[in-house]
């Protein structure tokens, strides 16, 4: 199960993300940091260059320096001013490419972490909210890292240069400026706590409104919402969820604004105090007219840089640190690990007193089930909706781990083995298959990507699934794109199901599991597919979940499930000889087969 989210402080979060970002593309990051450093230095040197220029003019006016010194001072000032747009231009170009690549890498880290999670976690609402928070945090992770690096390599060098200059003029001048901006730093810390709390509050609301939005505009929902006339309903619940999200956000922003307004009064006082101190120093001769002019001309930039640093760089960082911490915390989630175990022959499956409940549910989906499926045996699992058939299949293939009891597949306890290597010897076709927006060949090949695509094997798999690749339907043959969104075609439900079955045939396996694999295919084609399946399942352990009982005759044994229990088992003839659930279900469906 997923572990509890760990919250980190601002600095601990920073110390965790910076090494991650540095390791990804170090040379590109070094370029950005070098440009930032030069930018900060030249911005600071602007004031010094201006001071020298004014002094050169002052000394030239009294005849104590040659005109050449004015030229050199002006050239130095020009270089400092011109460096700003040039360096910013280089920084923008490099940073844009760097952001794209780093965000992609961070997304890969998140996806790989999800891949290693226990699949049953994805049935847990709390875990889904963690993923949603992590996805939101991913968007802010790069921005937070760049803000901190900007602070370290651009803002802080600028402040150091200016601090040295001001200290040489008057230590008191520097002290006044710093003291009046210290409260602003504390204001950002308070705001950071507010936005961390906000992120925790809005994550479940955001999941709702994103889902409702898909119900309105999503391709998978479009037909049904329009045909049902449910557009207005989903529009209203979407607006309700968005209003709740905006309410929580606005409440935090109002609190944040009050804090910022209060502390900005200190900033204004600092600005006025600095000007008064400058005038006083000029009048008493502490600083020259040239130095007064240089500081006065640069005071707006200094105050602007201080405000940017505190209210934007630190402010944004404080806002983002909560969501970034959610991303980092998700990366530390416990992940499923086990021993390597590859199936090299049709496995025997031993189920011992197995029970299973979904996260957050007190009701048992599977209750105290025991049986043995022999190597090479074909077993059909039947039962009414909600009987636990699909859940049981997911337990048998190791996707889910029992709460109680054990499942031994090919001599390996599913609780102790690595799921990926176990499933490398299995082929599964589930009822809710995926429609990948790729070519027909890629949709089949995706089931076994460890090797290069075998075009002949793709064609054989499609033939076994009874999917005819005719030019009038597939204009590019196996290379036809199966998505209208990418200038391709779309398929009917039955055709998509055949693609999913072909995917199962393409995968090398010693064990095959079919969960309602033909629910969208007409009965004639379904019978043909099951015959093909029987030929392919020879010498393999095979499990079929189906609601069409006439097709269970292909199985060596039938398991009848009801409310998470196996209530009957046997051949078709044996089960029909007793007045039980199977016979009642079969007779109820018998009119379909006449």
Secondary structure, DSSP 8 states (H G I E B T S, - for coil): ---------HHHHHHHHHHHHHHHSHHHHHHHHHHHHHHHHHHHHHHHHHHHHHHHHHHHHTTSS-HHHHHHHHHHHHHHHHHHHHHHHHHHHHHHHHHHHHHHHHHHHHHHHHHTS-GGGGG-HHHHHHHHHHHHHHHHHHHHHHHHHHIIIIIHHHHHHHHHHHHHH-HHHHHHHHHHHHHHHHHHHHHHHHHHHHHHHHHHHHHHHHHHHHHHH-HHHHHHHHHTT-HHHHHHHHHHHHHHHHHHHHHHHHHHHHHHHHHHHHHHHHHHHHHHHHHHHHHTTSS-HHHHHHHHHHHHHHHHHHHIIIIIIIHHHHHHHHHHHHHHHHHTS-----B-----S---EEEEEEEE--TT--S-SEEEEEEEE-TT-EEEEEESTTSSHHHHHHHHTTSS--SEEEEEETTEETTTB-HHHHHTTEEEE-SS----SSBHHHHHHTT-TTS---HHHHHHHHHHTT----TTT-TTGGG-B--GGGT-----HHHHHHHHHHHHHHS--SEEEEESTTTTS-HHHHHHHHHHHHHHTTTSEEEEE-S-GGGGGGSSEEEEEETTEEEEEE-HHHHHTS-SHHHHHHHHHGGGG-
